[in-house]
Amino acid sequence: MINYQSRKAGITFTILSFIAGIALLSFFYSINRIVEPTLTLKNTLQCCPDLVSNCLLYLAMVNSVIPWIGIGVLFLGLLNGLPRLILSIMGSLKFANRLESARRRGRIYNRLKRLCDEELVKRIVVFDDIKINNAFTIGLFKPRVYLSVSLCKRLKNEELKAVILHEAHHMKKHDPLRLLIVAFVCDVFFFIPLSRYLKELFISSKEKAADDAAVAASKRPLELASAMIKLLRSKNDLILNSIAIWEHGSPAERIHRLINPKMDKSPDLSLLKSAVSFLIVVVLVGMLTLPSYAAKLPILGTTNCRSSHMLIINE
């Protein structure tokens, strides 16, 4: 089950990376080839001011304008994604510093050492905050597991161990960094209907993979389910962000899955959204790669308006 959920998350991550990679390559391809046809159009417009009505150069105009529309769409996506990316990183750093200042030491770490190995305990931060009763993983390159004092007090030893094993899986797989990348790609391609589904599928698969890892190590699925129920009953005034990995998705569904593994359910996939998303990607890539045709129009450098028209018609 762990491998299945991990593979599903990996496939989702690969699909999003592929979409981002294709768009990025198309963007650089377009930028390198759009300057010449744009200058061509400019020179031709100067040559023949009444171009639209008399010069039959619609193809040159389309080939020069459409790539810029594609670049504009990507630029809007970056305007949507970059601020959220920066806010997520800054918010995570600020939040981590806040928790570090509320860090507690002493007997509680002795309890943790009895539940898990010492190397893992070194990467656990226990903090005291009356507004937070939770466990999560934060950190891009050196993630850590964060446990609230109130949570540690509420959970029994086996429940706490299951929660730690769950978060340890997120930490070992660098899931906060992966989630940050997924969230950024989905924010950039917000106009693709399938992006939100892929993000939800990635988060759901990662949470289930961490659940499976905890169960495989502890052999006690009911303890993890019990801990999740206690978390649901507690009040958390915590603002979630895309850097921290915590109880995403439907906790009720995950609890039922822990009790009965056959009740595994993934987010519903809409065939219509899939078809529309594929069409949008194809159209966007087509718009960005259109300069390869526009560059063939032999107008640049010609000074005679009529000769320019004849070259295009002959083409």
Summary of the structure (lengths in Angstrom):
residues: 315
radius of gyration: 27.0
end to end distance: 59.6
largest distance: 89.2
contacts: 1013
relative contact order: 0.17
helix: 71%
strand: 5%
